[in-house]
Amino acid sequence: MAGRTGSEADWFTQLPTTGRLWAVGSVHADLERLRSLHGALKERMAPGDGIVYLGNYTGYGRATLETIDELLLFRRWVIARPDSVCRKVVFLRGMQEEMWHKLLQIQFATDPRGVLMWMLDRGIGPAIQAYGSTGTEGLRKAEAGHLALAQWTGRLRDSMRLSDGHNALMSALKRAAHTADNGLLFVNAGIDPDRPLSAQTDSFWWGARGFDSLTGPFEGFARLVRGFDPARRGVAFTEFSVSLDGGCGFGGPLVAACFEGPHDMVDTVEA
């Protein structure tokens, strides 16, 4: 992906082609599985390994704050390893994080109450509670008008800033990540096969059908790796795609896979 514009550089991050890369599927605030996975990764990660989290850190599960704290702690561990030769830790924006981003601007929506109800049906309620409110209060504020809703989202934003590192993490999320040789492309849920990578917009979160319809490599990438399957069909592999959603947050395991180049998946971990 040569010649990226400034906005594309903010959206995407480039990963090294040397060494191994671990990819972690959707967490959905299942803190115990995340801690267990991190424990296993500490035993398996080599000095040259990097790690990509594929989004959906919150949503459905109740341990929102603790989950984000655990992600930040593990990031510090990766960076601080004395023998580390790769300190690459990438966090992608998942559907849950995209909804949270939109929630904090919901006062500008044409139908804020309808949008909030849609979000609550898709798991954003526990995150709202974690930062000091409820979906019910949000719906009341939506009925009271845009000013009341703006004050409500402002309180949520202020509450998030009080949790050390949370706002910084949410502000640094990438839409996608890829290796420098275009071997691997990492996304949250999917892509639109008919659009170039730079024009995907919200397809990374809502483009699961596009992922399912792939019949070959997308835009020259040898393999597309995602961390969320809305249909919850479990972990799946093809010649040119990998889906790493084990159902974490819904009773299933949290899954991580290790890639050594686009065609060599050399290890998997379930917690």
JOFENLIN-V527142 format. One record per run of one state. SS is the DSSP state (helix for helix, strand for strand, loop for the rest). FROM is the first residue (numbers start at 0). TO is the last residue. If there is no record, write none. Layout:
# JOFENLIN-V527142
SS|FROM|TO  SS|FROM|TO
This chain:
# JOFENLIN-V527142
loop|0|4  helix|5|10  strand|11|14  loop|15|19  strand|20|23  loop|24|29  helix|30|43  loop|44|48  strand|49|52  loop|53|62  helix|63|79  loop|80|87  strand|88|91  loop|92|93  helix|94|102  loop|103|104  helix|105|107  loop|108|110  helix|111|120  loop|121|123  helix|124|129  loop|130|133  helix|134|143  loop|144|144  helix|145|161  loop|162|164  helix|165|170  loop|171|172  strand|173|173  loop|174|174  strand|175|178  loop|179|182  strand|183|186  loop|187|195  helix|196|198  loop|199|201  helix|202|205  loop|206|206  helix|207|211  loop|212|221  strand|222|225  loop|226|234  strand|235|236  loop|237|239  strand|240|242  loop|243|245  strand|246|246  loop|247|251  strand|252|252  loop|253|253  strand|254|258  loop|259|263  strand|264|269  loop|270|270
